[in-house]
Amino acid sequence: MSILVDMELHLRPETESRIQELAAKTGRAADELVEDAMAGYLEELSKTREMLDSRYDDLKSGRIKPVDGEEAFATLRRKSQERRS
């Protein structure tokens, strides 16, 4: 299956410059670099979404218990203080 999407991107000049510089250094086309970057970003975003959904399901079902934020920070501060001593 192939989906044809003709899309215009509006990038900051600094970002466009970095892409063009990398394209020149690697000998790859700028659009290929952008395509690879977007594919990697979307894959990572998908994995993160799956992980968050799974964690939410675990909390909702009671398989795991939430951690009190203040308690967690207090524990981290105490451990940090112990290491300094």
FIFIBA-933680 format. One record per atom (N, C-alpha, C): residue number from 1; residue in one letter; chain; atom name; x, y, z. Coordinates in nm, 3 decimals. Layout:
FIFIBA-933680
seq NUM&type a&mol A&atom CA&c1 X&c2 Y&c3 Z
...
END
This chain:
FIFIBA-933680
seq 1&type m&mol A&atom N&c1 0.084&c2 -0.118&c3 0.000
seq 1&type m&mol A&atom CA&c1 0.000&c2 0.000&c3 0.000
seq 1&type m&mol A&atom C&c1 0.088&c2 0.123&c3 0.000
seq 2&type s&mol A&atom N&c1 0.057&c2 0.218&c3 -0.079
seq 2&type s&mol A&atom CA&c1 0.135&c2 0.340&c3 -0.088
seq 2&type s&mol A&atom C&c1 0.042&c2 0.459&c3 -0.076
seq 3&type i&mol A&atom N&c1 0.081&c2 0.552&c3 0.007
seq 3&type i&mol A&atom CA&c1 0.003&c2 0.674&c3 0.024
seq 3&type i&mol A&atom C&c1 0.089&c2 0.789&c3 -0.025
seq 4&type l&mol A&atom N&c1 0.038&c2 0.865&c3 -0.116
seq 4&type l&mol A&atom CA&c1 0.111&c2 0.979&c3 -0.168
seq 4&type l&mol A&atom C&c1 0.065&c2 1.103&c3 -0.092
seq 5&type v&mol A&atom N&c1 0.159&c2 1.166&c3 -0.027
seq 5&type v&mol A&atom CA&c1 0.128&c2 1.288&c3 0.045
seq 5&type v&mol A&atom C&c1 0.224&c2 1.396&c3 -0.003
seq 6&type d&mol A&atom N&c1 0.169&c2 1.500&c3 -0.055
seq 6&type d&mol A&atom CA&c1 0.250&c2 1.614&c3 -0.096
seq 6&type d&mol A&atom C&c1 0.233&c2 1.718&c3 0.013
seq 7&type m&mol A&atom N&c1 0.340&c2 1.742&c3 0.087
seq 7&type m&mol A&atom CA&c1 0.329&c2 1.827&c3 0.204
seq 7&type m&mol A&atom C&c1 0.435&c2 1.936&c3 0.200
seq 8&type e&mol A&atom N&c1 0.398&c2 2.052&c3 0.243
seq 8&type e&mol A&atom CA&c1 0.493&c2 2.162&c3 0.253
seq 8&type e&mol A&atom C&c1 0.527&c2 2.181&c3 0.399
seq 9&type l&mol A&atom N&c1 0.656&c2 2.185&c3 0.430
seq 9&type l&mol A&atom CA&c1 0.701&c2 2.207&c3 0.566
seq 9&type l&mol A&atom C&c1 0.752&c2 2.349&c3 0.582
seq 10&type h&mol A&atom N&c1 0.719&c2 2.409&c3 0.692
seq 10&type h&mol A&atom CA&c1 0.770&c2 2.542&c3 0.724
seq 10&type h&mol A&atom C&c1 0.867&c2 2.525&c3 0.839
seq 11&type l&mol A&atom N&c1 0.994&c2 2.539&c3 0.810
seq 11&type l&mol A&atom CA&c1 1.099&c2 2.520&c3 0.910
seq 11&type l&mol A&atom C&c1 1.164&c2 2.654&c3 0.942
seq 12&type r&mol A&atom N&c1 1.216&c2 2.662&c3 1.063
seq 12&type r&mol A&atom CA&c1 1.294&c2 2.780&c3 1.098
seq 12&type r&mol A&atom C&c1 1.419&c2 2.781&c3 1.010
seq 13&type p&mol A&atom N&c1 1.468&c2 2.897&c3 0.977
seq 13&type p&mol A&atom CA&c1 1.588&c2 2.905&c3 0.893
seq 13&type p&mol A&atom C&c1 1.706&c2 2.824&c3 0.949
seq 14&type e&mol A&atom N&c1 1.721&c2 2.825&c3 1.081
seq 14&type e&mol A&atom CA&c1 1.831&c2 2.750&c3 1.144
seq 14&type e&mol A&atom C&c1 1.816&c2 2.600&c3 1.119
seq 15&type t&mol A&atom N&c1 1.694&c2 2.551&c3 1.129
seq 15&type t&mol A&atom CA&c1 1.669&c2 2.408&c3 1.108
seq 15&type t&mol A&atom C&c1 1.694&c2 2.372&c3 0.962
seq 16&type e&mol A&atom N&c1 1.645&c2 2.453&c3 0.872
seq 16&type e&mol A&atom CA&c1 1.666&c2 2.427&c3 0.730
seq 16&type e&mol A&atom C&c1 1.815&c2 2.429&c3 0.696
seq 17&type s&mol A&atom N&c1 1.886&c2 2.522&c3 0.756
seq 17&type s&mol A&atom CA&c1 2.030&c2 2.531&c3 0.733
seq 17&type s&mol A&atom C&c1 2.102&c2 2.405&c3 0.782
seq 18&type r&mol A&atom N&c1 2.062&c2 2.356&c3 0.898
seq 18&type r&mol A&atom CA&c1 2.124&c2 2.234&c3 0.952
seq 18&type r&mol A&atom C&c1 2.095&c2 2.114&c3 0.864
seq 19&type i&mol A&atom N&c1 1.974&c2 2.106&c3 0.812
seq 19&type i&mol A&atom CA&c1 1.939&c2 1.996&c3 0.721
seq 19&type i&mol A&atom C&c1 2.023&c2 2.004&c3 0.594
seq 20&type q&mol A&atom N&c1 2.034&c2 2.122&c3 0.538
seq 20&type q&mol A&atom CA&c1 2.112&c2 2.140&c3 0.415
seq 20&type q&mol A&atom C&c1 2.260&c2 2.107&c3 0.439
seq 21&type e&mol A&atom N&c1 2.311&c2 2.147&c3 0.555
seq 21&type e&mol A&atom CA&c1 2.450&c2 2.118&c3 0.590
seq 21&type e&mol A&atom C&c1 2.473&c2 1.967&c3 0.602
seq 22&type l&mol A&atom N&c1 2.381&c2 1.900&c3 0.670
seq 22&type l&mol A&atom CA&c1 2.392&c2 1.755&c3 0.685
seq 22&type l&mol A&atom C&c1 2.379&c2 1.685&c3 0.550
seq 23&type a&mol A&atom N&c1 2.291&c2 1.734&c3 0.468
seq 23&type a&mol A&atom CA&c1 2.274&c2 1.676&c3 0.334
seq 23&type a&mol A&atom C&c1 2.403&c2 1.687&c3 0.255
seq 24&type a&mol A&atom N&c1 2.466&c2 1.803&c3 0.263
seq 24&type a&mol A&atom CA&c1 2.592&c2 1.823&c3 0.190
seq 24&type a&mol A&atom C&c1 2.702&c2 1.731&c3 0.244
seq 25&type k&mol A&atom N&c1 2.709&c2 1.715&c3 0.376
seq 25&type k&mol A&atom CA&c1 2.812&c2 1.631&c3 0.437
seq 25&type k&mol A&atom C&c1 2.792&c2 1.484&c3 0.406
seq 26&type t&mol A&atom N&c1 2.667&c2 1.440&c3 0.401
seq 26&type t&mol A&atom CA&c1 2.639&c2 1.297&c3 0.383
seq 26&type t&mol A&atom C&c1 2.617&c2 1.258&c3 0.238
seq 27&type g&mol A&atom N&c1 2.594&c2 1.356&c3 0.154
seq 27&type g&mol A&atom CA&c1 2.565&c2 1.325&c3 0.014
seq 27&type g&mol A&atom C&c1 2.424&c2 1.275&c3 -0.009
seq 28&type r&mol A&atom N&c1 2.340&c2 1.288&c3 0.090
seq 28&type r&mol A&atom CA&c1 2.199&c2 1.247&c3 0.077
seq 28&type r&mol A&atom C&c1 2.113&c2 1.369&c3 0.050
seq 29&type a&mol A&atom N&c1 2.001&c2 1.345&c3 -0.012
seq 29&type a&mol A&atom CA&c1 1.908&c2 1.454&c3 -0.040
seq 29&type a&mol A&atom C&c1 1.842&c2 1.500&c3 0.090
seq 30&type a&mol A&atom N&c1 1.818&c2 1.629&c3 0.099
seq 30&type a&mol A&atom CA&c1 1.757&c2 1.686&c3 0.218
seq 30&type a&mol A&atom C&c1 1.621&c2 1.622&c3 0.247
seq 31&type d&mol A&atom N&c1 1.542&c2 1.596&c3 0.142
seq 31&type d&mol A&atom CA&c1 1.410&c2 1.538&c3 0.165
seq 31&type d&mol A&atom C&c1 1.420&c2 1.396&c3 0.221
seq 32&type e&mol A&atom N&c1 1.526&c2 1.322&c3 0.184
seq 32&type e&mol A&atom CA&c1 1.547&c2 1.189&c3 0.241
seq 32&type e&mol A&atom C&c1 1.580&c2 1.198&c3 0.390
seq 33&type l&mol A&atom N&c1 1.663&c2 1.296&c3 0.426
seq 33&type l&mol A&atom CA&c1 1.698&c2 1.314&c3 0.567
seq 33&type l&mol A&atom C&c1 1.574&c2 1.348&c3 0.650
seq 34&type v&mol A&atom N&c1 1.491&c2 1.437&c3 0.597
seq 34&type v&mol A&atom CA&c1 1.368&c2 1.475&c3 0.668
seq 34&type v&mol A&atom C&c1 1.275&c2 1.354&c3 0.680
seq 35&type e&mol A&atom N&c1 1.263&c2 1.277&c3 0.572
seq 35&type e&mol A&atom CA&c1 1.179&c2 1.156&c3 0.573
seq 35&type e&mol A&atom C&c1 1.227&c2 1.058&c3 0.680
seq 36&type d&mol A&atom N&c1 1.358&c2 1.033&c3 0.685
seq 36&type d&mol A&atom CA&c1 1.413&c2 0.942&c3 0.785
seq 36&type d&mol A&atom C&c1 1.391&c2 0.993&c3 0.927
seq 37&type a&mol A&atom N&c1 1.412&c2 1.123&c3 0.945
seq 37&type a&mol A&atom CA&c1 1.392&c2 1.182&c3 1.078
seq 37&type a&mol A&atom C&c1 1.247&c2 1.170&c3 1.122
seq 38&type m&mol A&atom N&c1 1.154&c2 1.199&c3 1.032
seq 38&type m&mol A&atom CA&c1 1.012&c2 1.190&c3 1.065
seq 38&type m&mol A&atom C&c1 0.971&c2 1.046&c3 1.093
seq 39&type a&mol A&atom N&c1 1.021&c2 0.952&c3 1.014
seq 39&type a&mol A&atom CA&c1 0.988&c2 0.811&c3 1.035
seq 39&type a&mol A&atom C&c1 1.036&c2 0.766&c3 1.173
seq 40&type g&mol A&atom N&c1 1.159&c2 0.805&c3 1.208
seq 40&type g&mol A&atom CA&c1 1.213&c2 0.770&c3 1.339
seq 40&type g&mol A&atom C&c1 1.134&c2 0.833&c3 1.453
seq 41&type y&mol A&atom N&c1 1.098&c2 0.960&c3 1.436
seq 41&type y&mol A&atom CA&c1 1.019&c2 1.031&c3 1.536
seq 41&type y&mol A&atom C&c1 0.883&c2 0.966&c3 1.556
seq 42&type l&mol A&atom N&c1 0.817&c2 0.933&c3 1.445
seq 42&type l&mol A&atom CA&c1 0.684&c2 0.872&c3 1.455
seq 42&type l&mol A&atom C&c1 0.691&c2 0.733&c3 1.518
seq 43&type e&mol A&atom N&c1 0.796&c2 0.658&c3 1.489
seq 43&type e&mol A&atom CA&c1 0.814&c2 0.526&c3 1.551
seq 43&type e&mol A&atom C&c1 0.832&c2 0.540&c3 1.702
seq 44&type e&mol A&atom N&c1 0.917&c2 0.635&c3 1.742
seq 44&type e&mol A&atom CA&c1 0.941&c2 0.659&c3 1.885
seq 44&type e&mol A&atom C&c1 0.813&c2 0.707&c3 1.954
seq 45&type l&mol A&atom N&c1 0.740&c2 0.795&c3 1.888
seq 45&type l&mol A&atom CA&c1 0.614&c2 0.845&c3 1.943
seq 45&type l&mol A&atom C&c1 0.514&c2 0.732&c3 1.961
seq 46&type s&mol A&atom N&c1 0.507&c2 0.642&c3 1.865
seq 46&type s&mol A&atom CA&c1 0.417&c2 0.527&c3 1.872
seq 46&type s&mol A&atom C&c1 0.454&c2 0.436&c3 1.989
seq 47&type k&mol A&atom N&c1 0.583&c2 0.409&c3 2.006
seq 47&type k&mol A&atom CA&c1 0.629&c2 0.325&c3 2.118
seq 47&type k&mol A&atom C&c1 0.598&c2 0.391&c3 2.251
seq 48&type t&mol A&atom N&c1 0.618&c2 0.522&c3 2.259
seq 48&type t&mol A&atom CA&c1 0.589&c2 0.594&c3 2.383
seq 48&type t&mol A&atom C&c1 0.440&c2 0.588&c3 2.414
seq 49&type r&mol A&atom N&c1 0.357&c2 0.607&c3 2.313
seq 49&type r&mol A&atom CA&c1 0.212&c2 0.601&c3 2.332
seq 49&type r&mol A&atom C&c1 0.169&c2 0.463&c3 2.382
seq 50&type e&mol A&atom N&c1 0.225&c2 0.357&c3 2.322
seq 50&type e&mol A&atom CA&c1 0.194&c2 0.221&c3 2.366
seq 50&type e&mol A&atom C&c1 0.235&c2 0.198&c3 2.511
seq 51&type m&mol A&atom N&c1 0.354&c2 0.248&c3 2.549
seq 51&type m&mol A&atom CA&c1 0.402&c2 0.233&c3 2.685
seq 51&type m&mol A&atom C&c1 0.311&c2 0.307&c3 2.783
seq 52&type l&mol A&atom N&c1 0.273&c2 0.430&c3 2.748
seq 52&type l&mol A&atom CA&c1 0.185&c2 0.506&c3 2.836
seq 52&type l&mol A&atom C&c1 0.048&c2 0.441&c3 2.848
seq 53&type d&mol A&atom N&c1 -0.006&c2 0.391&c3 2.737
seq 53&type d&mol A&atom CA&c1 -0.135&c2 0.321&c3 2.742
seq 53&type d&mol A&atom C&c1 -0.127&c2 0.198&c3 2.831
seq 54&type s&mol A&atom N&c1 -0.017&c2 0.125&c3 2.820
seq 54&type s&mol A&atom CA&c1 0.002&c2 0.004&c3 2.901
seq 54&type s&mol A&atom C&c1 0.011&c2 0.039&c3 3.049
seq 55&type r&mol A&atom N&c1 0.088&c2 0.145&c3 3.080
seq 55&type r&mol A&atom CA&c1 0.101&c2 0.188&c3 3.221
seq 55&type r&mol A&atom C&c1 -0.034&c2 0.233&c3 3.276
seq 56&type y&mol A&atom N&c1 -0.109&c2 0.307&c3 3.194
seq 56&type y&mol A&atom CA&c1 -0.240&c2 0.353&c3 3.237
seq 56&type y&mol A&atom C&c1 -0.331&c2 0.234&c3 3.264
seq 57&type d&mol A&atom N&c1 -0.329&c2 0.135&c3 3.174
seq 57&type d&mol A&atom CA&c1 -0.411&c2 0.015&c3 3.192
seq 57&type d&mol A&atom C&c1 -0.372&c2 -0.058&c3 3.320
seq 58&type d&mol A&atom N&c1 -0.241&c2 -0.066&c3 3.349
seq 58&type d&mol A&atom CA&c1 -0.195&c2 -0.130&c3 3.472
seq 58&type d&mol A&atom C&c1 -0.246&c2 -0.057&c3 3.595
seq 59&type l&mol A&atom N&c1 -0.241&c2 0.075&c3 3.593
seq 59&type l&mol A&atom CA&c1 -0.292&c2 0.154&c3 3.706
seq 59&type l&mol A&atom C&c1 -0.443&c2 0.138&c3 3.721
seq 60&type k&mol A&atom N&c1 -0.513&c2 0.147&c3 3.609
seq 60&type k&mol A&atom CA&c1 -0.659&c2 0.140&c3 3.610
seq 60&type k&mol A&atom C&c1 -0.708&c2 0.004&c3 3.661
seq 61&type s&mol A&atom N&c1 -0.636&c2 -0.103&c3 3.624
seq 61&type s&mol A&atom CA&c1 -0.678&c2 -0.237&c3 3.664
seq 61&type s&mol A&atom C&c1 -0.636&c2 -0.272&c3 3.806
seq 62&type g&mol A&atom N&c1 -0.545&c2 -0.191&c3 3.863
seq 62&type g&mol A&atom CA&c1 -0.498&c2 -0.220&c3 3.999
seq 62&type g&mol A&atom C&c1 -0.377&c2 -0.313&c3 4.002
seq 63&type r&mol A&atom N&c1 -0.323&c2 -0.351&c3 3.885
seq 63&type r&mol A&atom CA&c1 -0.205&c2 -0.438&c3 3.883
seq 63&type r&mol A&atom C&c1 -0.085&c2 -0.371&c3 3.948
seq 64&type i&mol A&atom N&c1 -0.079&c2 -0.239&c3 3.936
seq 64&type i&mol A&atom CA&c1 0.025&c2 -0.164&c3 4.006
seq 64&type i&mol A&atom C&c1 -0.039&c2 -0.049&c3 4.080
seq 65&type k&mol A&atom N&c1 0.028&c2 -0.004&c3 4.183
seq 65&type k&mol A&atom CA&c1 -0.024&c2 0.106&c3 4.265
seq 65&type k&mol A&atom C&c1 0.053&c2 0.233&c3 4.233
seq 66&type p&mol A&atom N&c1 -0.015&c2 0.345&c3 4.232
seq 66&type p&mol A&atom CA&c1 0.054&c2 0.471&c3 4.204
seq 66&type p&mol A&atom C&c1 0.149&c2 0.507&c3 4.319
seq 67&type v&mol A&atom N&c1 0.251&c2 0.582&c3 4.285
seq 67&type v&mol A&atom CA&c1 0.348&c2 0.628&c3 4.383
seq 67&type v&mol A&atom C&c1 0.317&c2 0.773&c3 4.414
seq 68&type d&mol A&atom N&c1 0.315&c2 0.808&c3 4.541
seq 68&type d&mol A&atom CA&c1 0.293&c2 0.946&c3 4.582
seq 68&type d&mol A&atom C&c1 0.413&c2 1.029&c3 4.540
seq 69&type g&mol A&atom N&c1 0.390&c2 1.134&c3 4.466
seq 69&type g&mol A&atom CA&c1 0.498&c2 1.217&c3 4.413
seq 69&type g&mol A&atom C&c1 0.584&c2 1.280&c3 4.521
seq 70&type e&mol A&atom N&c1 0.522&c2 1.335&c3 4.624
seq 70&type e&mol A&atom CA&c1 0.598&c2 1.399&c3 4.732
seq 70&type e&mol A&atom C&c1 0.684&c2 1.296&c3 4.805
seq 71&type e&mol A&atom N&c1 0.628&c2 1.179&c3 4.825
seq 71&type e&mol A&atom CA&c1 0.703&c2 1.071&c3 4.891
seq 71&type e&mol A&atom C&c1 0.822&c2 1.029&c3 4.805
seq 72&type a&mol A&atom N&c1 0.802&c2 1.017&c3 4.676
seq 72&type a&mol A&atom CA&c1 0.909&c2 0.978&c3 4.585
seq 72&type a&mol A&atom C&c1 1.021&c2 1.082&c3 4.585
seq 73&type f&mol A&atom N&c1 0.987&c2 1.211&c3 4.580
seq 73&type f&mol A&atom CA&c1 1.089&c2 1.315&c3 4.583
seq 73&type f&mol A&atom C&c1 1.162&c2 1.318&c3 4.717
seq 74&type a&mol A&atom N&c1 1.090&c2 1.295&c3 4.825
seq 74&type a&mol A&atom CA&c1 1.154&c2 1.292&c3 4.957
seq 74&type a&mol A&atom C&c1 1.256&c2 1.178&c3 4.963
seq 75&type t&mol A&atom N&c1 1.220&c2 1.063&c3 4.907
seq 75&type t&mol A&atom CA&c1 1.312&c2 0.949&c3 4.904
seq 75&type t&mol A&atom C&c1 1.436&c2 0.982&c3 4.822
seq 76&type l&mol A&atom N&c1 1.417&c2 1.043&c3 4.706
seq 76&type l&mol A&atom CA&c1 1.530&c2 1.082&c3 4.621
seq 76&type l&mol A&atom C&c1 1.620&c2 1.183&c3 4.691
seq 77&type r&mol A&atom N&c1 1.560&c2 1.282&c3 4.758
seq 77&type r&mol A&atom CA&c1 1.640&c2 1.381&c3 4.830
seq 77&type r&mol A&atom C&c1 1.720&c2 1.315&c3 4.942
seq 78&type r&mol A&atom N&c1 1.657&c2 1.223&c3 5.014
seq 78&type r&mol A&atom CA&c1 1.724&c2 1.154&c3 5.124
seq 78&type r&mol A&atom C&c1 1.842&c2 1.072&c3 5.071
seq 79&type k&mol A&atom N&c1 1.821&c2 0.998&c3 4.963
seq 79&type k&mol A&atom CA&c1 1.929&c2 0.917&c3 4.904
seq 79&type k&mol A&atom C&c1 2.043&c2 1.005&c3 4.855
seq 80&type s&mol A&atom N&c1 2.009&c2 1.116&c3 4.794
seq 80&type s&mol A&atom CA&c1 2.110&c2 1.209&c3 4.745
seq 80&type s&mol A&atom C&c1 2.192&c2 1.264&c3 4.862
seq 81&type q&mol A&atom N&c1 2.125&c2 1.299&c3 4.968
seq 81&type q&mol A&atom CA&c1 2.190&c2 1.352&c3 5.088
seq 81&type q&mol A&atom C&c1 2.282&c2 1.246&c3 5.150
seq 82&type e&mol A&atom N&c1 2.237&c2 1.121&c3 5.153
seq 82&type e&mol A&atom CA&c1 2.317&c2 1.012&c3 5.208
seq 82&type e&mol A&atom C&c1 2.444&c2 0.992&c3 5.127
seq 83&type r&mol A&atom N&c1 2.436&c2 1.004&c3 4.995
seq 83&type r&mol A&atom CA&c1 2.554&c2 0.986&c3 4.909
seq 83&type r&mol A&atom C&c1 2.657&c2 1.097&c3 4.931
seq 84&type r&mol A&atom N&c1 2.607&c2 1.216&c3 4.961
seq 84&type r&mol A&atom CA&c1 2.698&c2 1.331&c3 4.984
seq 84&type r&mol A&atom C&c1 2.769&c2 1.320&c3 5.117
seq 85&type s&mol A&atom N&c1 2.711&c2 1.249&c3 5.210
seq 85&type s&mol A&atom CA&c1 2.768&c2 1.240&c3 5.346
seq 85&type s&mol A&atom C&c1 2.881&c2 1.141&c3 5.352
END
